[in-house]
Amino acid sequence: MNTQKKGISTYDIVAIALMAAFVFVATYFFKIDLPTIGGKTSIKLGNGICILAALLLGGWRGALSAAIGCTLFDLLDPIYAKEAWITFIRYFIMAGLCGTIAHWHGAAGKSFPRNVVAAIVGAYSYSAMYIGSKIIGQMALGASSVTNAVLAVTTNITASLINATAGVIVALVLVPVLRRALEQTTFGQHVYHHS
């Protein structure tokens, strides 16, 4: 009989904190800012590390890692700070979907075909949420049509789709290497065998 309690372990907390830090660093230091009508947007490595966190850690741990890392980035930028709570929700959903698919029914993020599907669903669900909010925002500001709203946020759309595509590629390239390295450590064994 298994008497082990399921709960949040110290290993979970450390894993989430480490991946959140990687997400923050990738988002803060590896980006190109682009001016837009509504402020700015970025082409950044952070989305790929969010997907990577989800593939490595699974649904809820990956979701918290991505959401915390990206929210910390937003809080340090006056342009993004006011929408940090929205960032938390979007990235939580993005990585949560990705991690849940990748780890569903014990797959544990080890199936390449499942990881491809998970990465694509996660990355492009975020893009859909982001692009949708930008178009709705333009409509609320008085854009005369959906076409005009889309044209006003073309830079945002382009950057989001580049981030999604690059994020899928980066995560799928890095996940097998990092997974193997983690599984050889005591830390990794605790994270993967107690999830």
N, C-alpha and C positions, 0 to 999 in steps of 0.2 A: 504494500500500500504506500502511495506517495503522500508523505505528510509535509512536503516542502510547500511553504506559503508562496503564493504569487504576489508580488508587490514590486515597488520601485526599490531597487538595490543601490548601493553606493556605486557599483559598476555602471548602472544605468545613468546615474547622475553625472559621473565622470565622462562617460561616452557622449552624452548630450552636450556637456560643457565643451569638450574638446572639439566636437564637430561644429558647434555653434561658433567657436573661435575661428576655425578654419573657414567657415562661411563668411564671417565678418572680414577676415583678412583678405580673402579672395574678392569680396565685393568692394572693399575699401581701396585696396592697392592695385588691383588688376581690372581697371575699367577705363573707358574712354567716355567722357561726358559730351553730350550733344545738345546744343540749344534747340528749344522747340517753342511754339507759340505759347504754351502753358507753363514754361519754365525750362526744365531740362530733362533729359533721359540719358541712359547710359548703356553702352555695350560692355558687358562685364562677365567675368569668370564665375561670379558668385552663384548664378543659377545652376551651373554644372556641379558645383560643390554641394548645393542643396539636394540635387538628384543623387549624387554620390552618397550623401549622408543617409538618404532614404533607402538606397540599395544595400548599404552596409548595415544599417541599424534597424530597418523595418519601419512600420507605420508610425506609431506614436513617438518613438525616440527620434526617428528621422524628421518627423513633422516639427517637433519641438526644437531640434537643432537648427533647422532651416529658418523657422519663424523667429527664434531668438536672435540668431546671427544677423539676419536681414533687418530686424527691428532695431537692433543696436546701431547698425549703420544709419538707418533713417533718423534716429534720435540725435545723431551727431551732425546732421546736415539741416540747417534751418529751412531749406526748400522742402525737404521730405518729412521733417519732424511732425508736422500737423497731421499727416496721414500714416504715421507709424502703426497705429492700431489696425488699419486696413492692410498694411503690409504683413503684419503678424497673421491675420486671417488668411490672406491669399497664399502665403508661403506654407502655412500649416496645412492647408488643403492640398496644395501642389505636392509636397513631400509626403503627406499622409496617404494620398492616392497611390503615389509611386511605391512607397514602402509596403503598403498593404498588398498591392498586386505582386510585388517581387517576393514577398514572404508568405503569401497565401498558402494554406494547407501544408505548412512545413517546408516549403521550397527554400526558405532561408536566404533568398537572394543569390542562389547558386545556379539557377537555370538561365543561360544566356538568352534564349528566345523570350522567356518571361520578363527578364530584365529589360530587354528592348521595348517590349510593350509597356512595361511599367514606366520607363524613362520617357517614352513618347507621351503617354497619357498625362503624367505629371507635368512635364515641361509645357505641353501645349494647352493643358487646362489652365495653367497660370497665365499664358499668353492670352487666352480667350477672356479670362477675368480682367486682365489689365487693359486689353484693347477695348473690351466692352465698356469699362468704366471711363476710359478716355473719350469714347464716342458719346456716351451719355452725358459726360461733363460738357462737351462742346454743344450738345443739344440744349442743355440747361443754360448755357451762356448765350443762347440765341442763334445757333447755326440754323440756317433756313431749311436745310434738308439733311438727311442722313449722309448723302454724298458729300455735301460741304463739310460735315462733321468729320467724315473719314479723311477727306483731303487735309483738313486742319491738323490731324494727328498722324499723318503719313510717317513722319520721323519716328514717332513712338511705336507705330506698328512695325516698321522695318527693324528697329532696334530690338523689340520684343521677340520677333521671329528669329533674328540672328542669335539672340541669347538662348532661345529654346533649342534651336538646332545645334549650336555649339555645346550647350549644356548636356544634351543627350550624348554627343560624341565623347566629350571629356569624361563624363561619368562612366560610360561603358568601357572606355579604355583603361581607366584607373581602378575600377572596382575589383577585377580579378587579382590584380597585383596587391592591392591593399588588403583585400580579404585574406589572401594566403599569408601575408605578413602578420596580420592580426591574429589569425588562428594559431600561429606558432607561439603566441605569448600567453601568459597566464591571464592577463587582462582580457584578451580576445576570447579565450575559452569561457570565461565567466559571462561576457556579454552575449555570446552566441548560444551557450548551453543553458542559460537561465532566462531566456526571453520568452 
